[in-house]
Amino acid sequence: MSKPLILIVDDNQANIKILVEFLSNDYEVVVSITGKDALEIIDNEKIDLILLDIFMPHMDGFEVCEKVYEKHDKHEIPIIFVTASSNDDDIEKGFNLGAVDYVTKPFRKVEILSRVKTHILLKDYKNNLESKVKEEIEKNKIKEKIMFHQSKLVSIGEMTNSIAHQWRQPLNSINSAVMGIDTCLMKNHIDNEEINEKLEEIEIQTQYMSKTIEDFSNFLNPNKHKDFNNLKEIVRKTLTIIHNKLSKNNISCNIIEKTTSTVLCTEGEIIQVLIVILNNAVDALKENSITNPKIDIEIDTNRISITDNAGGIKKDNIDNIFLPYFTTKKADEGLGIGLHLAKAIIEESNNGKLSVENIDCGAKFEIKFN
């Protein structure tokens, strides 16, 4: 770590020599014998503290102090006045202008080092405190966004459960009617291939609707718990939920299961992450007008990778893709917390890792479970 940079401003060479000797072991030191030169140094260097003589020709320390604090905060560059005067008015004027302290001539090494060290530490403490406050404010903003997002999911979940409750009975009735028609045909020895095909189609569609309701309900269930889940089954449920979006945009989605893999995770949360990644892939494929859009989902031991052929993520964006509020979409199209939330879900809640890279044809997101 580089040493703090101290600026000594004094028109007396003997005073400068003493101060440099006192400070040079612990600090970087730069000197000026005029107020004008001192202001130029401050404009060009990152000064951490100024030792400023009050009485100098042409431009005294008071004027230098005023000009410094026209551009800088007093906590950014603390000024300690150096004076041979014990006049209370001079000392008071210095404090009123923004100086943080003063030392009197002749210099005492212990006093100089102690006061300089104290104000350097106070400056660092203030800067670190400001940084921490900003960081905590940002974290709270993110938490609020996430809580709002999750509360929306809970509300949607409640609505979905209500719809599911109302739909199950009609679906059961349709299945019962199909079975009744099938039984009636058998009793009357009617064997019509077209009728049988239509009845089978009705049965398949009602089963699909019933399974979709179940998958939505499980995904949006607020009472989530970890369990051992088959990754292919998680992917299947995810694709059931976003099937219409993929179909509407003529996007083919292939599941490649290299090995059967079961991991300890919260199923609904992994589905939520996959939906975020897949929705982003769909948006990229649409935006880039890909002729034969496709998404490949590969399942291997404790791993899911999602690859698209949308052309990849811009180099300037890929390093920021998981940052909170980062988005390449318009303001009304997204808050930029989707991938940030997805990464948090995988890494903080499910003991895994979410990463992204560009490959030849597009982007590849990978979820690894430990």
NORHUHU-V786538 format. One line per field, one symbol per residue. ss: DSSP state (H for helix, E for strand, L for the rest). phi: phi as a letter, one per 40 degrees, with the letter a starting at -180 (. if undefined). burial: I if it has 24 or more other ideal C-beta (glycine too) atoms within 12 Angstrom, else O. A space follows every 10 residues. Layout:
ss->???
phi->???
burial->???
//
This chain:
ss->LLLLEEEEEL LLHHHHHHHH HHHLLLLEEE EELLHHHHHH HHHHLLLLEE EEELLLLLLL HHHHHHHHHH HLLLLLLEEE EEELLLLHHH HHHHHHHLLL EEEELLLLHH HHHHHHHHHH HHHHHHHHHH HHHHHHHHHH HHHHHHHHHH HHHHHHHHHH HHHHHHHHHH HHHHHHHHHH HHHHHHHLLL LLHHHHHHHH HHHHHHHHHH HHHHHHHHHL LLLLLLEEEE HHHHHHHHHH HLHHHHHHLL LEEEEEELLL LEEEELHHHH HHHHHHHHHH HHHHHHHLLL LLLEEEEEEE LLEEEEEELL LLLLHHHHLL LLLLLLLLLL LLLLLLLHHH HHHHHHHHHL LEEEEEEELL LLEEEEEEEL
phi->.ccdbbbbba cbcccdcccc cccccbbcbb babbcccccc cccbbcccab cbcccbcgbc ccccddcccc bbccccbcbb cbaccbcccc ccccccchdc aabbcccbdc cdcccccdcc cccccccccc cccccccccc cccccccccc cccccccccc cccdcccccc cccccccccc ccccccccfc bbcccccccc cccccccccc ccdccccccc ccccacacbc cccccdcccc cbdccccccf ccbbbbccac bbbcacdccc cdcccdcccc ccccccccfc cbcabbbbbb dfabbbbbbc hgcddccccb ccccgcabcc dcbicgbdcc cdccccccbb fbabbaacbd cabbcbbbbc
burial->OOOIIIIIII IIOOIIOIII OIIOOOIOII IIIIIOIIIO IIOOOOIIII IIIIIIOOII IIIIIIIIIO OIOIOIIIII IIIOOOOOOI IOOIOOIIII IIIIIOIOOO OIIOIIIOII OOIOOOOOOO OOOOOOOOOO OIOOIIOOII OOIOOOIOOI IOOIOOOOOO IOOIOOOIOO OOOOOOOOOO OOOOOOOOIO OIOOOIOOII IIIIIIIIII IOOIOOOOIO IIIIIIIIII IIIOIIOOIO IOIOIOOOOO IOIOIIIIII IIIIIIIIII IIIIIOOOOI OOIIIIIIIO OIIIIIIIII OIIOOOOOOO IIOIIOOOOO OOOOIIIIII IIIIIIOOII OIIIIIOIOO OIIIIIIIIO
//
